[in-house]
Amino acid sequence: MNLAKTYRVAQRRGGLLGPIRNVFSAEYRDVVAVAGVTFAIQPGEMVGYVGPNGAGKSTTIKMLTGILLPSAGSIEVLGMSPERERKRIAQRIGVVFGQRTQLWWDLPLIESFELLRHMYKVTEVAYRRRVDQLDALLGLGEFMSTPVRQLSLGQRMRGDLAAALLHEPEILFLDEPTIGLDVVAKYRVREFLRAINRDLGVTILLTTHDMTDIEQLCRRMIIIDRGALLFDGALSDILDRFGGERTLVVDLATVELAAPLDVPGAIEVRRDGPRRWLRFQRAETSASTVISAVAVRYPIADLTIEEPDIESIVRRIYQEGIDGSSPIRSD
C-alpha cells in the first residue's frame, strides 16, 4: 500500500503588495498529510483508526473512498482501485462523515432515502426490506417524515447511517460518527454499529476522537501521527503495554487514620477523607495480593479495582510516544 498524500500550498508573503505579488510569482511548499501508511483490513473486522488532529485520518478515508487521489502508493478496496474504479466501489461501500450530511436538508428523511435508492439502483423490494431492517435497529419511524433540517443531531446521524447502508455495502467508512452527540445518542449509534458488524458482517473502519468508541467497538487499533503509522495491532496489546498500572480504591471504615496507607507493592496516590487510591503494577503485583495486604492492616468498608481506560492510555502515548522516547503532538 505505502499510501502517501502531499498537498502543495501557496506561501504567503508579507506587506501590502504581498497578495498582488503572489498572483504573478507564487511560491509553494509541500505539506505531507499521509506519509507511507500501509495496512490491510480483513472482511468482518471493525478497526479503530486514531491519531491527533491533523494526523492524516480523514485524508486516508478520502483516498480509500476515491474522493482524493494519492500522491504515491497504491490502494485496493474490495479488489478494486478507488482511483480508477470509483463508481464500482461506490456501489459496495458506505461512507459517513460526522460533520457533513449526505441527506437533502429541506426534504423529509424518507425522501432522501428514496433519492438514494434511485442513485444506487436498489430494487423496490430490496429497498423496503432494508428500510424496515434499519428502522428496527435505529428507530427511524418517529422522524421519517420530518425534514432533515428539523432533526436533532442524534436523529440526523441515525439517518446518515441508514442512508450509507441502504444499498447494503460490504464496507462502512466512518469519520467521527459520534462527534457532538449526547450520551444516549452515542450509545444508540454504538449499539447499531456493533449489530451490523456482528449480524450483517459489515466491515467497519472507524476514525474517532472518542476513545470510548474504540474501547467498546474495536478489537484492533491503528494509530497514526504526522501521516505516519505508529501502531497497528490488537487493542489488548496496547492495554497490556501501556495499561500496566491498576488502582485499588479503598474506603476505610474509619476517618481517623491520617498517615498514608503502607501496603507492600502499592503506593497511595490520592486521598479524600476515608477513601484512598492505591496504585500498583499489574506485572509485579496481583490485585488479590494488594487486597489481602490492605485487609490485614486496615479496617475496610469497601474495595474497588479501577482498570486503566483506553482514553488515558492513548493520551499517554501522545505525550510520551509509542516507545516512550518521543512525544506525539496534540495540536
PyMOL commands that set and color helices and strands:
alter all, ss='L'
color gray80, all
select helices_A, chain A and resi 18-24+57-64+86-90+109-119+124-138+141-143+148-150+153-165+183-199+211-217+235-242+287-297+310-320
alter helices_A, ss='H'
color red, helices_A
select strands_A, chain A and resi 3-10+28-37+46-50+93-97+171-175+203-207+220-225+228-234+245-252+267-272+275-281+300-306
alter strands_A, ss='S'
color yellow, strands_A
deselect
rebuild
show_as cartoon
